[in-house]
Amino acid sequence: MMDNRNTILAVVLSVVILFGWQYFFARPQIEAQRQSQATQQALTENKAGAPASGAAAPQPGAPVGAPSDAAKSRDDALKATPRLVIDSERLHGSIALVGGRIDDVSLKDYRETVDPKSPEIVLFAPLDSPQPYYAEFGFVNAPGGAVKLPDATTEWKAESQGALTSASPVTLTWDNGQGLTFRRTIAIDGDYMFTIKDSVANGGAAAATLFPYALISRHGEPHVSGYYILHEGLIGVIGDEGLEELTYKKITEGPRTFKATGGWLGITDKYWAAALVPPQDKPYAARFASTTDGGKAYQTDYLLDPLTVAPGATVETSGRLFAGAKQVAVVDRYETQGGVKKFELLIDWGWFHFITRPMFYALDFFYKLVGNFGVSILIVTVLVKLLFFPLANKSYVSMSKMKLVQPEMARLRERYKDDKAKQQQELMELYKREKINPLAGCLPVVVQIPVFFSLYKVLFITIEMRHAPFFGWIHDLAAPDPTTLFNLFGLLPYDPGAVPVIGHFLLIGVWPLIMGVTMFLQMRLNPAPADPAQQVVFTWMPLFFTFLLASFPAGLVIYWSWNNTLSIIQQSIIMKRQGVKVDLLGNIRETFRRKPSDPAKT
């Protein structure tokens, strides 16, 4: 039938194009990456690379020197230098007094796994640790200048021994012995934003010209998820240039430099990020770069216009550093209240942000009311169904009328079985006479695709969904259903996912099975199509989607199952109102009934 054919086309083209790549492209790429990571890790994690270089002088930061042959453990690296403790509402860590770097940051609110006793997420790590990741602020000389400046070996003095908290900024000082006194005040808010204020007092007889800079440096090969729909790497909004996104692989082709006013720049992971925020009203030179000298290293930095410190005078400069989780409300507040230009783009909403952002805000709104993101998904699904109710209602009415005229359609096919063109012409006349839209069958599917994609994106990128539980065995809506049919949902003591090559195809959990069953029942509301090829497609499509969606976030599979259930109820009610018998069990029996052989062919 025409409506069945169009439905098949809509489902296969829309869903397979959007998500089929996950099996045939993304998964092989990720598996290959995981296999090679152990080798790459061994080569890079025990070496600390030098900061990136390549832009025009003067350069932000000074070379860190030759990397050590064997990196220390993180704990040993932290103990190697005197430190000033960071203890804010949401961050643990410390600042290295030697070098003045912010190089030790852990996130109090987030753990590596759903187990609340698992280790905290570590963002920054010191230079001599296995994978250094840190932020640095300072000054460089003007070309030809020879002023002694604080560098990686400078030991700053803390004016007090108290920890850095949101209520207690800390101040570091250093005297260069040539008349210049450097003073750095570091503050942190209740979330993830540091504010660094540097001042230079000139007690000498000659003026000094200095360029303020800030940088974020990351050494080693960072682990990335490897998904096309998510950017991980170097990122920034560079003034009027807008959003710049460079993968770790892309930046190895050469540095990128910009001149701009306003914006931010940094390095992002899936859920965490570190970003520099220069003064929004001052011009700066920005740079993304990398190096392979002594091991891989990636760096993003900016350089402000020079400051001249006259004898007896003091100059000041400031910058900000975001180091933490990409929580939507926090990121939005830094843009709206903190004045950081387009900081919302730190979260990868994608090209369809006009759909994904409203979807997140709707889910978050109901989460705050009910306290469970899974229940919030169910509520939003109902609202989406109500929003598109007129369209779906019209579609189901048309499909019901299609079923009522099936006897007439069968007579036309029999009468013109040898003349396909005349058959189609008569069918079109029948549709026109009965006011049936043969394309109506695909409208509910087409409408569902953008909703499905937006929910997938929200579940995939937003940290609010990470480790968000539902009920029962679903402890993380952003992860696949952890159960699997092939070990009887945990009764058999082995992991089907460990099976070589086909392991990921065997992870068919309870919710994917529920989704497959509801999809099968929805398709059985109508009798099997006359075309044998269409019968085969309709029979096997639920099984195909069960395997396809099994590796998707559990929240997405729950949405699809619930949406199918609502569609079954809605279509059944409309069919009854149109005088169409709802014979679901009969249609199911017809699907599995063995067809009698054609005597003419025997």
VENDA-V686857 format. One record per residue. N is the residue number from 1. RES is the residue in one letter. PSI is psi in whole degrees, -180 to 180 (* if undefined). Layout:
# VENDA-V686857
n=N res=RES psi=PSI
n=N res=RES psi=PSI
This chain:
# VENDA-V686857
n=1 res=M psi=153
n=2 res=M psi=-41
n=3 res=D psi=-36
n=4 res=N psi=-42
n=5 res=R psi=-42
n=6 res=N psi=-36
n=7 res=T psi=-45
n=8 res=I psi=-46
n=9 res=L psi=-44
n=10 res=A psi=-45
n=11 res=V psi=-52
n=12 res=V psi=-48
n=13 res=L psi=-44
n=14 res=S psi=-53
n=15 res=V psi=-43
n=16 res=V psi=-39
n=17 res=I psi=-40
n=18 res=L psi=-37
n=19 res=F psi=-14
n=20 res=G psi=-29
n=21 res=W psi=-23
n=22 res=Q psi=-31
n=23 res=Y psi=-39
n=24 res=F psi=-14
n=25 res=F psi=-58
n=26 res=A psi=-45
n=27 res=R psi=-48
n=28 res=P psi=-37
n=29 res=Q psi=-41
n=30 res=I psi=-41
n=31 res=E psi=-42
n=32 res=A psi=-38
n=33 res=Q psi=-42
n=34 res=R psi=-37
n=35 res=Q psi=-34
n=36 res=S psi=-15
n=37 res=Q psi=-37
n=38 res=A psi=-42
n=39 res=T psi=-47
n=40 res=Q psi=-39
n=41 res=Q psi=-43
n=42 res=A psi=-32
n=43 res=L psi=-27
n=44 res=T psi=-30
n=45 res=E psi=-20
n=46 res=N psi=11
n=47 res=K psi=142
n=48 res=A psi=117
n=49 res=G psi=168
n=50 res=A psi=157
n=51 res=P psi=152
n=52 res=A psi=153
n=53 res=S psi=168
n=54 res=G psi=-17
n=55 res=A psi=173
n=56 res=A psi=148
n=57 res=A psi=153
n=58 res=P psi=155
n=59 res=Q psi=141
n=60 res=P psi=132
n=61 res=G psi=161
n=62 res=A psi=154
n=63 res=P psi=143
n=64 res=V psi=-3
n=65 res=G psi=-179
n=66 res=A psi=138
n=67 res=P psi=152
n=68 res=S psi=151
n=69 res=D psi=-31
n=70 res=A psi=116
n=71 res=A psi=150
n=72 res=K psi=166
n=73 res=S psi=162
n=74 res=R psi=-45
n=75 res=D psi=-42
n=76 res=D psi=-38
n=77 res=A psi=-37
n=78 res=L psi=-33
n=79 res=K psi=-13
n=80 res=A psi=-21
n=81 res=T psi=153
n=82 res=P psi=146
n=83 res=R psi=158
n=84 res=L psi=126
n=85 res=V psi=141
n=86 res=I psi=126
n=87 res=D psi=76
n=88 res=S psi=-176
n=89 res=E psi=-32
n=90 res=R psi=-2
n=91 res=L psi=143
n=92 res=H psi=160
n=93 res=G psi=-158
n=94 res=S psi=163
n=95 res=I psi=131
n=96 res=A psi=122
n=97 res=L psi=-26
n=98 res=V psi=108
n=99 res=G psi=-24
n=100 res=G psi=23
n=101 res=R psi=149
n=102 res=I psi=100
n=103 res=D psi=19
n=104 res=D psi=99
n=105 res=V psi=126
n=106 res=S psi=151
n=107 res=L psi=117
n=108 res=K psi=-33
n=109 res=D psi=-5
n=110 res=Y psi=137
n=111 res=R psi=162
n=112 res=E psi=-31
n=113 res=T psi=-179
n=114 res=V psi=-15
n=115 res=D psi=119
n=116 res=P psi=-14
n=117 res=K psi=-1
n=118 res=S psi=162
n=119 res=P psi=152
n=120 res=E psi=155
n=121 res=I psi=126
n=122 res=V psi=124
n=123 res=L psi=-61
n=124 res=F psi=150
n=125 res=A psi=146
n=126 res=P psi=168
n=127 res=L psi=-40
n=128 res=D psi=6
n=129 res=S psi=172
n=130 res=P psi=-41
n=131 res=Q psi=85
n=132 res=P psi=143
n=133 res=Y psi=116
n=134 res=Y psi=167
n=135 res=A psi=146
n=136 res=E psi=138
n=137 res=F psi=148
n=138 res=G psi=-156
n=139 res=F psi=151
n=140 res=V psi=155
n=141 res=N psi=154
n=142 res=A psi=155
n=143 res=P psi=127
n=144 res=G psi=-8
n=145 res=G psi=155
n=146 res=A psi=27
n=147 res=V psi=135
n=148 res=K psi=120
n=149 res=L psi=157
n=150 res=P psi=139
n=151 res=D psi=-161
n=152 res=A psi=-19
n=153 res=T psi=-2
n=154 res=T psi=132
n=155 res=E psi=112
n=156 res=W psi=157
n=157 res=K psi=131
n=158 res=A psi=134
n=159 res=E psi=-21
n=160 res=S psi=164
n=161 res=Q psi=2
n=162 res=G psi=160
n=163 res=A psi=156
n=164 res=L psi=118
n=165 res=T psi=173
n=166 res=S psi=-20
n=167 res=A psi=-11
n=168 res=S psi=94
n=169 res=P psi=162
n=170 res=V psi=154
n=171 res=T psi=131
n=172 res=L psi=145
n=173 res=T psi=156
n=174 res=W psi=134
n=175 res=D psi=126
n=176 res=N psi=-2
n=177 res=G psi=4
n=178 res=Q psi=20
n=179 res=G psi=-8
n=180 res=L psi=131
n=181 res=T psi=123
n=182 res=F psi=135
n=183 res=R psi=125
n=184 res=R psi=125
n=185 res=T psi=125
n=186 res=I psi=126
n=187 res=A psi=158
n=188 res=I psi=144
n=189 res=D psi=-168
n=190 res=G psi=-2
n=191 res=D psi=-107
n=192 res=Y psi=16
n=193 res=M psi=121
n=194 res=F psi=145
n=195 res=T psi=124
n=196 res=I psi=119
n=197 res=K psi=120
n=198 res=D psi=136
n=199 res=S psi=149
n=200 res=V psi=120
n=201 res=A psi=130
n=202 res=N psi=107
n=203 res=G psi=9
n=204 res=G psi=-167
n=205 res=A psi=-10
n=206 res=A psi=147
n=207 res=A psi=153
n=208 res=A psi=137
n=209 res=T psi=122
n=210 res=L psi=146
n=211 res=F psi=117
n=212 res=P psi=142
n=213 res=Y psi=166
n=214 res=A psi=147
n=215 res=L psi=155
n=216 res=I psi=127
n=217 res=S psi=137
n=218 res=R psi=124
n=219 res=H psi=151
n=220 res=G psi=-178
n=221 res=E psi=104
n=222 res=P psi=145
n=223 res=H psi=130
n=224 res=V psi=156
n=225 res=S psi=-32
n=226 res=G psi=20
n=227 res=Y psi=140
n=228 res=Y psi=-33
n=229 res=I psi=3
n=230 res=L psi=129
n=231 res=H psi=131
n=232 res=E psi=127
n=233 res=G psi=-146
n=234 res=L psi=140
n=235 res=I psi=154
n=236 res=G psi=157
n=237 res=V psi=107
n=238 res=I psi=85
n=239 res=G psi=-134
n=240 res=D psi=-9
n=241 res=E psi=-24
n=242 res=G psi=-158
n=243 res=L psi=131
n=244 res=E psi=128
n=245 res=E psi=123
n=246 res=L psi=126
n=247 res=T psi=164
n=248 res=Y psi=-35
n=249 res=K psi=-42
n=250 res=K psi=-40
n=251 res=I psi=-18
n=252 res=T psi=-14
n=253 res=E psi=-16
n=254 res=G psi=155
n=255 res=P psi=157
n=256 res=R psi=131
n=257 res=T psi=151
n=258 res=F psi=158
n=259 res=K psi=129
n=260 res=A psi=174
n=261 res=T psi=128
n=262 res=G psi=157
n=263 res=G psi=-157
n=264 res=W psi=167
n=265 res=L psi=148
n=266 res=G psi=-155
n=267 res=I psi=132
n=268 res=T psi=143
n=269 res=D psi=-171
n=270 res=K psi=-48
n=271 res=Y psi=-16
n=272 res=W psi=159
n=273 res=A psi=157
n=274 res=A psi=128
n=275 res=A psi=136
n=276 res=L psi=138
n=277 res=V psi=99
n=278 res=P psi=166
n=279 res=P psi=127
n=280 res=Q psi=-11
n=281 res=D psi=10
n=282 res=K psi=142
n=283 res=P psi=152
n=284 res=Y psi=160
n=285 res=A psi=120
n=286 res=A psi=156
n=287 res=R psi=139
n=288 res=F psi=131
n=289 res=A psi=171
n=290 res=S psi=167
n=291 res=T psi=156
n=292 res=T psi=7
n=293 res=D psi=114
n=294 res=G psi=20
n=295 res=G psi=158
n=296 res=K psi=142
n=297 res=A psi=146
n=298 res=Y psi=141
n=299 res=Q psi=141
n=300 res=T psi=135
n=301 res=D psi=166
n=302 res=Y psi=155
n=303 res=L psi=123
n=304 res=L psi=168
n=305 res=D psi=155
n=306 res=P psi=150
n=307 res=L psi=132
n=308 res=T psi=122
n=309 res=V psi=107
n=310 res=A psi=157
n=311 res=P psi=131
n=312 res=G psi=-1
n=313 res=A psi=168
n=314 res=T psi=135
n=315 res=V psi=155
n=316 res=E psi=152
n=317 res=T psi=160
n=318 res=S psi=160
n=319 res=G psi=168
n=320 res=R psi=156
n=321 res=L psi=121
n=322 res=F psi=128
n=323 res=A psi=98
n=324 res=G psi=-155
n=325 res=A psi=145
n=326 res=K psi=63
n=327 res=Q psi=130
n=328 res=V psi=-50
n=329 res=A psi=-38
n=330 res=V psi=-47
n=331 res=V psi=-43
n=332 res=D psi=-39
n=333 res=R psi=-37
n=334 res=Y psi=-28
n=335 res=E psi=-49
n=336 res=T psi=-42
n=337 res=Q psi=-31
n=338 res=G psi=-8
n=339 res=G psi=21
n=340 res=V psi=118
n=341 res=K psi=122
n=342 res=K psi=41
n=343 res=F psi=-20
n=344 res=E psi=-25
n=345 res=L psi=-3
n=346 res=L psi=-28
n=347 res=I psi=129
n=348 res=D psi=81
n=349 res=W psi=-18
n=350 res=G psi=-179
n=351 res=W psi=-28
n=352 res=F psi=42
n=353 res=H psi=-26
n=354 res=F psi=-14
n=355 res=I psi=-45
n=356 res=T psi=-40
n=357 res=R psi=-49
n=358 res=P psi=-35
n=359 res=M psi=-44
n=360 res=F psi=-46
n=361 res=Y psi=-36
n=362 res=A psi=-46
n=363 res=L psi=-42
n=364 res=D psi=-37
n=365 res=F psi=-49
n=366 res=F psi=-28
n=367 res=Y psi=-41
n=368 res=K psi=-22
n=369 res=L psi=-41
n=370 res=V psi=-16
n=371 res=G psi=15
n=372 res=N psi=121
n=373 res=F psi=-29
n=374 res=G psi=-46
n=375 res=V psi=-37
n=376 res=S psi=-40
n=377 res=I psi=-42
n=378 res=L psi=-42
n=379 res=I psi=-46
n=380 res=V psi=-35
n=381 res=T psi=-43
n=382 res=V psi=-43
n=383 res=L psi=-39
n=384 res=V psi=-41
n=385 res=K psi=-40
n=386 res=L psi=-39
n=387 res=L psi=-41
n=388 res=F psi=18
n=389 res=F psi=-47
n=390 res=P psi=-41
n=391 res=L psi=-47
n=392 res=A psi=-38
n=393 res=N psi=-45
n=394 res=K psi=-40
n=395 res=S psi=-46
n=396 res=Y psi=-33
n=397 res=V psi=-45
n=398 res=S psi=-40
n=399 res=M psi=-35
n=400 res=S psi=-42
n=401 res=K psi=-36
n=402 res=M psi=-40
n=403 res=K psi=-36
n=404 res=L psi=-31
n=405 res=V psi=12
n=406 res=Q psi=-40
n=407 res=P psi=-42
n=408 res=E psi=-38
n=409 res=M psi=-39
n=410 res=A psi=-39
n=411 res=R psi=-40
n=412 res=L psi=-41
n=413 res=R psi=-38
n=414 res=E psi=-41
n=415 res=R psi=-38
n=416 res=Y psi=36
n=417 res=K psi=-22
n=418 res=D psi=0
n=419 res=D psi=87
n=420 res=K psi=-36
n=421 res=A psi=-45
n=422 res=K psi=-37
n=423 res=Q psi=-48
n=424 res=Q psi=-37
n=425 res=Q psi=-44
n=426 res=E psi=-37
n=427 res=L psi=-41
n=428 res=M psi=-37
n=429 res=E psi=-38
n=430 res=L psi=-44
n=431 res=Y psi=-43
n=432 res=K psi=-41
n=433 res=R psi=-40
n=434 res=E psi=3
n=435 res=K psi=51
n=436 res=I psi=132
n=437 res=N psi=108
n=438 res=P psi=-17
n=439 res=L psi=-5
n=440 res=A psi=-27
n=441 res=G psi=-28
n=442 res=C psi=-7
n=443 res=L psi=-47
n=444 res=P psi=-35
n=445 res=V psi=-45
n=446 res=V psi=-41
n=447 res=V psi=-35
n=448 res=Q psi=-27
n=449 res=I psi=-51
n=450 res=P psi=-33
n=451 res=V psi=-45
n=452 res=F psi=-46
n=453 res=F psi=-42
n=454 res=S psi=-39
n=455 res=L psi=-40
n=456 res=Y psi=-44
n=457 res=K psi=-45
n=458 res=V psi=-46
n=459 res=L psi=-32
n=460 res=F psi=-38
n=461 res=I psi=-26
n=462 res=T psi=133
n=463 res=I psi=-22
n=464 res=E psi=-29
n=465 res=M psi=-17
n=466 res=R psi=127
n=467 res=H psi=24
n=468 res=A psi=121
n=469 res=P psi=162
n=470 res=F psi=-116
n=471 res=F psi=160
n=472 res=G psi=-127
n=473 res=W psi=-4
n=474 res=I psi=102
n=475 res=H psi=-6
n=476 res=D psi=105
n=477 res=L psi=-21
n=478 res=A psi=-4
n=479 res=A psi=159
n=480 res=P psi=159
n=481 res=D psi=123
n=482 res=P psi=-11
n=483 res=T psi=167
n=484 res=T psi=140
n=485 res=L psi=-32
n=486 res=F psi=2
n=487 res=N psi=27
n=488 res=L psi=44
n=489 res=F psi=40
n=490 res=G psi=-6
n=491 res=L psi=-32
n=492 res=L psi=135
n=493 res=P psi=59
n=494 res=Y psi=161
n=495 res=D psi=107
n=496 res=P psi=-26
n=497 res=G psi=-18
n=498 res=A psi=-4
n=499 res=V psi=128
n=500 res=P psi=145
n=501 res=V psi=-56
n=502 res=I psi=7
n=503 res=G psi=-43
n=504 res=H psi=-20
n=505 res=F psi=-14
n=506 res=L psi=-1
n=507 res=L psi=72
n=508 res=I psi=101
n=509 res=G psi=-177
n=510 res=V psi=-47
n=511 res=W psi=-40
n=512 res=P psi=-36
n=513 res=L psi=-41
n=514 res=I psi=-43
n=515 res=M psi=-44
n=516 res=G psi=-41
n=517 res=V psi=-46
n=518 res=T psi=-36
n=519 res=M psi=-42
n=520 res=F psi=-45
n=521 res=L psi=-40
n=522 res=Q psi=-41
n=523 res=M psi=-25
n=524 res=R psi=-1
n=525 res=L psi=-30
n=526 res=N psi=149
n=527 res=P psi=161
n=528 res=A psi=140
n=529 res=P psi=157
n=530 res=A psi=-32
n=531 res=D psi=121
n=532 res=P psi=-36
n=533 res=A psi=-41
n=534 res=Q psi=-35
n=535 res=Q psi=-43
n=536 res=V psi=-46
n=537 res=V psi=-45
n=538 res=F psi=-32
n=539 res=T psi=-41
n=540 res=W psi=-12
n=541 res=M psi=-44
n=542 res=P psi=-38
n=543 res=L psi=-41
n=544 res=F psi=-45
n=545 res=F psi=-29
n=546 res=T psi=-46
n=547 res=F psi=-39
n=548 res=L psi=-43
n=549 res=L psi=-5
n=550 res=A psi=-31
n=551 res=S psi=3
n=552 res=F psi=163
n=553 res=P psi=140
n=554 res=A psi=-35
n=555 res=G psi=-36
n=556 res=L psi=-40
n=557 res=V psi=-37
n=558 res=I psi=-43
n=559 res=Y psi=-48
n=560 res=W psi=-41
n=561 res=S psi=-47
n=562 res=W psi=-40
n=563 res=N psi=-42
n=564 res=N psi=-42
n=565 res=T psi=-45
n=566 res=L psi=-37
n=567 res=S psi=-39
n=568 res=I psi=-46
n=569 res=I psi=-48
n=570 res=Q psi=-47
n=571 res=Q psi=-37
n=572 res=S psi=-44
n=573 res=I psi=-45
n=574 res=I psi=-41
n=575 res=M psi=-43
n=576 res=K psi=-39
n=577 res=R psi=-28
n=578 res=Q psi=3
n=579 res=G psi=19
n=580 res=V psi=131
n=581 res=K psi=130
n=582 res=V psi=97
n=583 res=D psi=70
n=584 res=L psi=-46
n=585 res=L psi=-39
n=586 res=G psi=-40
n=587 res=N psi=-36
n=588 res=I psi=-45
n=589 res=R psi=-38
n=590 res=E psi=-35
n=591 res=T psi=-40
n=592 res=F psi=0
n=593 res=R psi=134
n=594 res=R psi=127
n=595 res=K psi=136
n=596 res=P psi=147
n=597 res=S psi=151
n=598 res=D psi=118
n=599 res=P psi=-32
n=600 res=A psi=-19
n=601 res=K psi=-1
n=602 res=T psi=*
